[in-house]
């Protein structure tokens, strides 16, 4: 038997359609219900569904009055505030194409994005870095003033048209602009049962920042699309305060990257969360140790999911179908998934292969912006190849074998070593550099840079160089000088051979 699971069909996305209209489907019916609570130990900023919808559609009006039109790309350089999701949905409601980005990116990184995107404008907070540009720029104050404007009508249209763009690091070392259609939010319905077990009665707390795509989707868009309440910790909150907030605000589902679970458990070996039903984990592989410690501390399960920016999560465990031990889970209902070889041919059950999803999946990206050849390279024999490897059992559960390439994981963010190596290449005195992630202690990965130079280089200067050119999560945390870097027979840097050279 071959490593294929076909759990289709999934209902077709209705037409005409608008992503933001779908997210706010229940806003009128649940007008007074709390849609969003931004919480801290001292206060909570609550947004009702009526207030949220009014702000989104007022923003849509304001963006149009500012001269932007349907199809225009808007680069979002906003911080971890409610301005982020309101502007994001407002742009989509008006038929524009927002590009949510991490506030941690540096000005040089955004300069590359601006050159590639050719955006019509920028939405910018004063404390968020952005390259100098003559493009029209709207401030947080501008956006806030728009919320009280008369509501715009949702721009309805073909569900296959472009709705938003997100950036991800590719194996080539260049971040790619991933284009998603309006139908992407419809396809996320497969996660509601297949991962979250989500319903209107839930109060889902996500520990991430607004401008992380994991938070934007799992923490906000999905709860709102079913009429649930989203709870987001205020910016800068110490993870040690999360148990108090989960209990105080009656969270029923908790979502976070595995690293957050690890930090939380380090200060709270026992957790009294009577309303919590389960946790959700994604962004990196959840270790068996963290899983067992969480279940021991809370008496509640945690369900893991596997996905990527080009598709979001599509393999997971869930309350109705818990994952087998040490597996990621099964493809969600509605998915068609296989493990394939390099040419897109499914491999036999029990053999390792590349995790792939059928190219007709409604959640799959439209393609990489301006990179048709790279898009085509990921499509083989009717499958989209993720680049990650796994093994499928007879029940369709998939165990994760590792990355097909050299991609690293930093706090739940996928990071290309080539991007870091390129940024550091011109540092004075640096002859050669290789980057990989190192497990410095159980379940704790850091990015380490191995370099060749005539003398030891100043680590503070190296760190400052990286800080100027790379987002914080991409910056190496350790520097190791070597007499030479390992290479394979073809002269290519052998990054995996760097790991055992890290001093212990």
Secondary structure, 3 states (H helix, E strand, C coil): CECEEECCCCCCCCCCECHHHHHCCCCCCCCCCEEEEEECCCCEEEEEHHHHHHHHHHHHHHHHHCCCCCCCEEEEECCCCCHHHHHHHHHHHCCCEEEECCCCCCHHHHHHHHHHHCCCEEEECCCCCCCCCCCEEEEHHHHHHHCCCCCCCCCCECCCCEEEEEEEECCCCCEEEEEEECCHHHHCHHHHHHHHCCCCCCEEEECCCCCCHHHHHHHHHHHHHHCCEEEEECCCCCHHHHHHHHHHCCCCEEEECHHHHHHHHHHCCCCCCCCCCEEEECCCCCCHHHHHHHHHHHCCEEEEEEEECCCEEEEECCCCCCCCCCCCEEECCCCEEEEECCCCCECECCCEEEEEEECCCCCCCCEECCCHHHHHHCEECCEEEEEEEEEECCCCEEEEEEECCCCEEECCEEECHHHHHHHHCCCCCCCEEEEEEEEEECCEEEEEEEEECCCCCCHHHHHHHHHHHCCHHHCCCEEEECCCCCECCCCCECHHHHHHHCCC
